[in-house]
Amino acid sequence: MLDLPKQPHKILSAEQHAAWRQMSALLGNRLEADRTYDNLPDAEGGRVISTDLARMLDRRYAAKPAPGKLRDIDPGWELAWRYAQDRFERELRAREKRRRVRMMAGGWAAGKTHAVENQPSNKPDLTWDGTLKDIDWAAAMIDLAVKEGWEVEIAYIYRNLELALYGAIERREKEGRAVPLGELAANHREVQQAMLNLNLLYSGSPRISFLFLHNLGKKGALSDPLKIDIKDLEVNGALHYLQRHEEYYAKVAKHLE
């Protein structure tokens, strides 16, 4: 049984609270929630699990906003991640004949989907599409996957912070989905550190592989991602995010808001 909160995580308006109740009721029916999720356009019938997709179970959030307006993330904030994490764990435990699971990692607007979609490696049977910033949860899921007989690929997507900022702005304007720009650089830095820690924990494990990609270009000027090495991401590596990068791009974000 999915552990659902009895109340929203914050005070909501009447309209927001109605959306929260609708989504909470849907999630209370596991079969119906899974069926609805599997029918989402980007869920690939349940092959791709993510909190971002789970937000679309809130019908109000899923409706395309008016030009210049943002989707309201508050009603489904906690419900979405609870469903996505529960669903991913259930899929891992019910492997059956499936073999490969990919756990994607990268900061906000890293362009993870674009970066991995044309990789020559075999298409995974199951994908977790998220930042993988929470190393405790990530390690627990990796351990569970290995225990259940999965082959695990951890795919980390690096992106230059300028492009990530512009990508986040483009998505906000086109889709109404927004992240706090002032926290974007810190998010990328935290995710990168989590990836370095995961590599220390699992590098060399026979059922676990790593894929490191540098996502280049932007919409309208796409470029094939480059494969990079873990040493590029480590301290003193060419692609290691530093504290001064975080501070600088937090200032830049204020001018872009």
LUMNUFI-687116 format. One record per residue (C-alpha): residue number from 1; residue in one letter; x, y, z. Coordinates in steps of 0.1 Angstrom, whole numbers. Layout:
N
rec marlo->NUM	torgu->A	px->X	py->Y	pz->Z
...
//
This chain:
257
rec marlo->1	torgu->M	px->0	py->0	pz->0
rec marlo->2	torgu->L	px->14	py->34	pz->-10
rec marlo->3	torgu->D	px->20	py->56	pz->20
rec marlo->4	torgu->L	px->1	py->87	pz->12
rec marlo->5	torgu->P	px->0	py->119	pz->34
rec marlo->6	torgu->K	px->-32	py->127	pz->51
rec marlo->7	torgu->Q	px->-28	py->164	pz->44
rec marlo->8	torgu->P	px->-10	py->185	pz->18
rec marlo->9	torgu->H	px->26	py->196	pz->25
rec marlo->10	torgu->K	px->15	py->232	pz->27
rec marlo->11	torgu->I	px->-17	py->253	pz->30
rec marlo->12	torgu->L	px->-35	py->253	pz->-3
rec marlo->13	torgu->S	px->-63	py->273	pz->-19
rec marlo->14	torgu->A	px->-97	py->257	pz->-23
rec marlo->15	torgu->E	px->-90	py->250	pz->-60
rec marlo->16	torgu->Q	px->-56	py->235	pz->-52
rec marlo->17	torgu->H	px->-70	py->214	pz->-24
rec marlo->18	torgu->A	px->-96	py->199	pz->-47
rec marlo->19	torgu->A	px->-67	py->190	pz->-71
rec marlo->20	torgu->W	px->-48	py->174	pz->-42
rec marlo->21	torgu->R	px->-79	py->154	pz->-32
rec marlo->22	torgu->Q	px->-84	py->142	pz->-68
rec marlo->23	torgu->M	px->-48	py->130	pz->-72
rec marlo->24	torgu->S	px->-47	py->115	pz->-37
rec marlo->25	torgu->A	px->-79	py->95	pz->-45
rec marlo->26	torgu->L	px->-64	py->83	pz->-77
rec marlo->27	torgu->L	px->-32	py->71	pz->-60
rec marlo->28	torgu->G	px->-53	py->53	pz->-35
rec marlo->29	torgu->N	px->-64	py->29	pz->-63
rec marlo->30	torgu->R	px->-31	py->13	pz->-73
rec marlo->31	torgu->L	px->-44	py->-4	pz->-104
rec marlo->32	torgu->E	px->-61	py->27	pz->-117
rec marlo->33	torgu->A	px->-31	py->49	pz->-109
rec marlo->34	torgu->D	px->-7	py->26	pz->-127
rec marlo->35	torgu->R	px->-31	py->24	pz->-157
rec marlo->36	torgu->T	px->-34	py->62	pz->-159
rec marlo->37	torgu->Y	px->4	py->66	pz->-155
rec marlo->38	torgu->D	px->12	py->40	pz->-182
rec marlo->39	torgu->N	px->-10	py->59	pz->-207
rec marlo->40	torgu->L	px->9	py->92	pz->-203
rec marlo->41	torgu->P	px->26	py->100	pz->-236
rec marlo->42	torgu->D	px->62	py->98	pz->-223
rec marlo->43	torgu->A	px->58	py->69	pz->-199
rec marlo->44	torgu->E	px->62	py->43	pz->-226
rec marlo->45	torgu->G	px->36	py->21	pz->-211
rec marlo->46	torgu->G	px->54	py->21	pz->-177
rec marlo->47	torgu->R	px->89	py->16	pz->-190
rec marlo->48	torgu->V	px->99	py->51	pz->-178
rec marlo->49	torgu->I	px->93	py->62	pz->-142
rec marlo->50	torgu->S	px->98	py->97	pz->-130
rec marlo->51	torgu->T	px->85	py->122	pz->-106
rec marlo->52	torgu->D	px->80	py->148	pz->-134
rec marlo->53	torgu->L	px->58	py->124	pz->-152
rec marlo->54	torgu->A	px->39	py->115	pz->-121
rec marlo->55	torgu->R	px->30	py->151	pz->-116
rec marlo->56	torgu->M	px->8	py->147	pz->-147
rec marlo->57	torgu->L	px->-15	py->125	pz->-126
rec marlo->58	torgu->D	px->-28	py->158	pz->-113
rec marlo->59	torgu->R	px->-52	py->167	pz->-141
rec marlo->60	torgu->R	px->-51	py->204	pz->-132
rec marlo->61	torgu->Y	px->-13	py->204	pz->-135
rec marlo->62	torgu->A	px->-14	py->183	pz->-167
rec marlo->63	torgu->A	px->-36	py->208	pz->-185
rec marlo->64	torgu->K	px->-16	py->231	pz->-208
rec marlo->65	torgu->P	px->-14	py->265	pz->-191
rec marlo->66	torgu->A	px->-23	py->297	pz->-208
rec marlo->67	torgu->P	px->6	py->315	pz->-225
rec marlo->68	torgu->G	px->29	py->331	pz->-199
rec marlo->69	torgu->K	px->14	py->311	pz->-171
rec marlo->70	torgu->L	px->31	py->283	pz->-151
rec marlo->71	torgu->R	px->17	py->249	pz->-141
rec marlo->72	torgu->D	px->8	py->248	pz->-104
rec marlo->73	torgu->I	px->32	py->222	pz->-88
rec marlo->74	torgu->D	px->20	py->226	pz->-52
rec marlo->75	torgu->P	px->-10	py->202	pz->-51
rec marlo->76	torgu->G	px->9	py->172	pz->-64
rec marlo->77	torgu->W	px->43	py->180	pz->-50
rec marlo->78	torgu->E	px->46	py->153	pz->-24
rec marlo->79	torgu->L	px->21	py->129	pz->-40
rec marlo->80	torgu->A	px->41	py->127	pz->-72
rec marlo->81	torgu->W	px->74	py->117	pz->-57
rec marlo->82	torgu->R	px->58	py->92	pz->-34
rec marlo->83	torgu->Y	px->40	py->75	pz->-63
rec marlo->84	torgu->A	px->71	py->76	pz->-86
rec marlo->85	torgu->Q	px->94	py->61	pz->-60
rec marlo->86	torgu->D	px->69	py->35	pz->-49
rec marlo->87	torgu->R	px->62	py->25	pz->-85
rec marlo->88	torgu->F	px->99	py->22	pz->-94
rec marlo->89	torgu->E	px->105	py->0	pz->-63
rec marlo->90	torgu->R	px->76	py->-22	pz->-73
rec marlo->91	torgu->E	px->89	py->-26	pz->-108
rec marlo->92	torgu->L	px->123	py->-36	pz->-95
rec marlo->93	torgu->R	px->108	py->-63	pz->-73
rec marlo->94	torgu->A	px->86	py->-76	pz->-102
rec marlo->95	torgu->R	px->115	py->-81	pz->-128
rec marlo->96	torgu->E	px->101	py->-113	pz->-144
rec marlo->97	torgu->K	px->119	py->-116	pz->-178
rec marlo->98	torgu->R	px->132	py->-80	pz->-179
rec marlo->99	torgu->R	px->169	py->-76	pz->-177
rec marlo->100	torgu->R	px->183	py->-40	pz->-179
rec marlo->101	torgu->V	px->174	py->-10	pz->-158
rec marlo->102	torgu->R	px->188	py->24	pz->-164
rec marlo->103	torgu->M	px->190	py->50	pz->-136
rec marlo->104	torgu->M	px->195	py->84	pz->-151
rec marlo->105	torgu->A	px->212	py->112	pz->-132
rec marlo->106	torgu->G	px->217	py->149	pz->-139
rec marlo->107	torgu->G	px->208	py->183	pz->-126
rec marlo->108	torgu->W	px->177	py->203	pz->-136
rec marlo->109	torgu->A	px->174	py->209	pz->-174
rec marlo->110	torgu->A	px->205	py->187	pz->-181
rec marlo->111	torgu->G	px->187	py->173	pz->-211
rec marlo->112	torgu->K	px->189	py->137	pz->-199
rec marlo->113	torgu->T	px->163	py->123	pz->-223
rec marlo->114	torgu->H	px->180	py->138	pz->-254
rec marlo->115	torgu->A	px->214	py->128	pz->-242
rec marlo->116	torgu->V	px->206	py->91	pz->-239
rec marlo->117	torgu->E	px->181	py->85	pz->-266
rec marlo->118	torgu->N	px->207	py->79	pz->-294
rec marlo->119	torgu->Q	px->232	py->60	pz->-274
rec marlo->120	torgu->P	px->243	py->27	pz->-290
rec marlo->121	torgu->S	px->238	py->7	pz->-257
rec marlo->122	torgu->N	px->207	py->-15	pz->-257
rec marlo->123	torgu->K	px->174	py->2	pz->-248
rec marlo->124	torgu->P	px->167	py->-6	pz->-211
rec marlo->125	torgu->D	px->136	py->-25	pz->-200
rec marlo->126	torgu->L	px->130	py->0	pz->-173
rec marlo->127	torgu->T	px->143	py->36	pz->-167
rec marlo->128	torgu->W	px->143	py->58	pz->-137
rec marlo->129	torgu->D	px->144	py->94	pz->-150
rec marlo->130	torgu->G	px->155	py->117	pz->-122
rec marlo->131	torgu->T	px->184	py->137	pz->-107
rec marlo->132	torgu->L	px->196	py->108	pz->-84
rec marlo->133	torgu->K	px->206	py->135	pz->-59
rec marlo->134	torgu->D	px->194	py->115	pz->-29
rec marlo->135	torgu->I	px->223	py->90	pz->-26
rec marlo->136	torgu->D	px->207	py->70	pz->2
rec marlo->137	torgu->W	px->176	py->63	pz->-19
rec marlo->138	torgu->A	px->197	py->57	pz->-50
rec marlo->139	torgu->A	px->219	py->32	pz->-33
rec marlo->140	torgu->A	px->189	py->14	pz->-18
rec marlo->141	torgu->M	px->174	py->11	pz->-53
rec marlo->142	torgu->I	px->207	py->-1	pz->-69
rec marlo->143	torgu->D	px->211	py->-27	pz->-42
rec marlo->144	torgu->L	px->175	py->-39	pz->-47
rec marlo->145	torgu->A	px->180	py->-41	pz->-84
rec marlo->146	torgu->V	px->211	py->-62	pz->-81
rec marlo->147	torgu->K	px->194	py->-84	pz->-56
rec marlo->148	torgu->E	px->165	py->-90	pz->-80
rec marlo->149	torgu->G	px->188	py->-99	pz->-108
rec marlo->150	torgu->W	px->188	py->-67	pz->-129
rec marlo->151	torgu->E	px->217	py->-54	pz->-148
rec marlo->152	torgu->V	px->221	py->-17	pz->-137
rec marlo->153	torgu->E	px->233	py->11	pz->-159
rec marlo->154	torgu->I	px->238	py->45	pz->-142
rec marlo->155	torgu->A	px->238	py->73	pz->-168
rec marlo->156	torgu->Y	px->250	py->107	pz->-156
rec marlo->157	torgu->I	px->244	py->137	pz->-179
rec marlo->158	torgu->Y	px->267	py->167	pz->-174
rec marlo->159	torgu->R	px->256	py->201	pz->-189
rec marlo->160	torgu->N	px->273	py->234	pz->-189
rec marlo->161	torgu->L	px->254	py->256	pz->-165
rec marlo->162	torgu->E	px->247	py->284	pz->-191
rec marlo->163	torgu->L	px->229	py->258	pz->-213
rec marlo->164	torgu->A	px->211	py->244	pz->-183
rec marlo->165	torgu->L	px->198	py->278	pz->-173
rec marlo->166	torgu->Y	px->186	py->286	pz->-209
rec marlo->167	torgu->G	px->171	py->251	pz->-212
rec marlo->168	torgu->A	px->151	py->257	pz->-180
rec marlo->169	torgu->I	px->139	py->291	pz->-192
rec marlo->170	torgu->E	px->129	py->276	pz->-226
rec marlo->171	torgu->R	px->109	py->248	pz->-209
rec marlo->172	torgu->R	px->92	py->273	pz->-186
rec marlo->173	torgu->E	px->81	py->295	pz->-215
rec marlo->174	torgu->K	px->71	py->266	pz->-237
rec marlo->175	torgu->E	px->56	py->241	pz->-213
rec marlo->176	torgu->G	px->49	py->261	pz->-181
rec marlo->177	torgu->R	px->72	py->238	pz->-161
rec marlo->178	torgu->A	px->96	py->258	pz->-140
rec marlo->179	torgu->V	px->124	py->252	pz->-115
rec marlo->180	torgu->P	px->139	py->278	pz->-92
rec marlo->181	torgu->L	px->167	py->293	pz->-114
rec marlo->182	torgu->G	px->186	py->306	pz->-84
rec marlo->183	torgu->E	px->190	py->270	pz->-71
rec marlo->184	torgu->L	px->198	py->254	pz->-104
rec marlo->185	torgu->A	px->236	py->256	pz->-101
rec marlo->186	torgu->A	px->235	py->242	pz->-66
rec marlo->187	torgu->N	px->213	py->214	pz->-78
rec marlo->188	torgu->H	px->238	py->204	pz->-105
rec marlo->189	torgu->R	px->267	py->205	pz->-81
rec marlo->190	torgu->E	px->249	py->183	pz->-55
rec marlo->191	torgu->V	px->239	py->158	pz->-82
rec marlo->192	torgu->Q	px->275	py->156	pz->-94
rec marlo->193	torgu->Q	px->288	py->150	pz->-60
rec marlo->194	torgu->A	px->262	py->122	pz->-55
rec marlo->195	torgu->M	px->274	py->107	pz->-87
rec marlo->196	torgu->L	px->310	py->107	pz->-76
rec marlo->197	torgu->N	px->300	py->90	pz->-44
rec marlo->198	torgu->L	px->279	py->64	pz->-63
rec marlo->199	torgu->N	px->309	py->57	pz->-85
rec marlo->200	torgu->L	px->331	py->51	pz->-55
rec marlo->201	torgu->L	px->305	py->27	pz->-40
rec marlo->202	torgu->Y	px->298	py->7	pz->-71
rec marlo->203	torgu->S	px->326	py->11	pz->-97
rec marlo->204	torgu->G	px->338	py->-24	pz->-106
rec marlo->205	torgu->S	px->306	py->-42	pz->-95
rec marlo->206	torgu->P	px->299	py->-69	pz->-121
rec marlo->207	torgu->R	px->262	py->-61	pz->-126
rec marlo->208	torgu->I	px->266	py->-23	pz->-125
rec marlo->209	torgu->S	px->279	py->-1	pz->-153
rec marlo->210	torgu->F	px->283	py->37	pz->-156
rec marlo->211	torgu->L	px->277	py->60	pz->-186
rec marlo->212	torgu->F	px->290	py->96	pz->-184
rec marlo->213	torgu->L	px->278	py->120	pz->-211
rec marlo->214	torgu->H	px->284	py->157	pz->-218
rec marlo->215	torgu->N	px->252	py->171	pz->-233
rec marlo->216	torgu->L	px->261	py->198	pz->-258
rec marlo->217	torgu->G	px->240	py->222	pz->-278
rec marlo->218	torgu->K	px->204	py->234	pz->-273
rec marlo->219	torgu->K	px->171	py->233	pz->-290
rec marlo->220	torgu->G	px->175	py->244	pz->-326
rec marlo->221	torgu->A	px->212	py->237	pz->-325
rec marlo->222	torgu->L	px->215	py->202	pz->-312
rec marlo->223	torgu->S	px->247	py->183	pz->-310
rec marlo->224	torgu->D	px->255	py->147	pz->-302
rec marlo->225	torgu->P	px->265	py->142	pz->-266
rec marlo->226	torgu->L	px->301	py->134	pz->-259
rec marlo->227	torgu->K	px->312	py->104	pz->-238
rec marlo->228	torgu->I	px->334	py->116	pz->-209
rec marlo->229	torgu->D	px->353	py->99	pz->-182
rec marlo->230	torgu->I	px->348	py->100	pz->-144
rec marlo->231	torgu->K	px->381	py->118	pz->-140
rec marlo->232	torgu->D	px->366	py->147	pz->-159
rec marlo->233	torgu->L	px->340	py->151	pz->-131
rec marlo->234	torgu->E	px->363	py->147	pz->-101
rec marlo->235	torgu->V	px->379	py->175	pz->-82
rec marlo->236	torgu->N	px->404	py->192	pz->-105
rec marlo->237	torgu->G	px->387	py->176	pz->-135
rec marlo->238	torgu->A	px->378	py->198	pz->-164
rec marlo->239	torgu->L	px->340	py->194	pz->-158
rec marlo->240	torgu->H	px->339	py->196	pz->-120
rec marlo->241	torgu->Y	px->315	py->221	pz->-106
rec marlo->242	torgu->L	px->331	py->244	pz->-80
rec marlo->243	torgu->Q	px->316	py->265	pz->-53
rec marlo->244	torgu->R	px->325	py->297	pz->-72
rec marlo->245	torgu->H	px->305	py->283	pz->-102
rec marlo->246	torgu->E	px->275	py->279	pz->-79
rec marlo->247	torgu->E	px->278	py->314	pz->-65
rec marlo->248	torgu->Y	px->283	py->330	pz->-99
rec marlo->249	torgu->Y	px->254	py->313	pz->-116
rec marlo->250	torgu->A	px->231	py->320	pz->-87
rec marlo->251	torgu->K	px->238	py->357	pz->-94
rec marlo->252	torgu->V	px->233	py->352	pz->-131
rec marlo->253	torgu->A	px->199	py->336	pz->-124
rec marlo->254	torgu->K	px->187	py->367	pz->-107
rec marlo->255	torgu->H	px->191	py->386	pz->-139
rec marlo->256	torgu->L	px->173	py->359	pz->-159
rec marlo->257	torgu->E	px->142	py->356	pz->-137
//
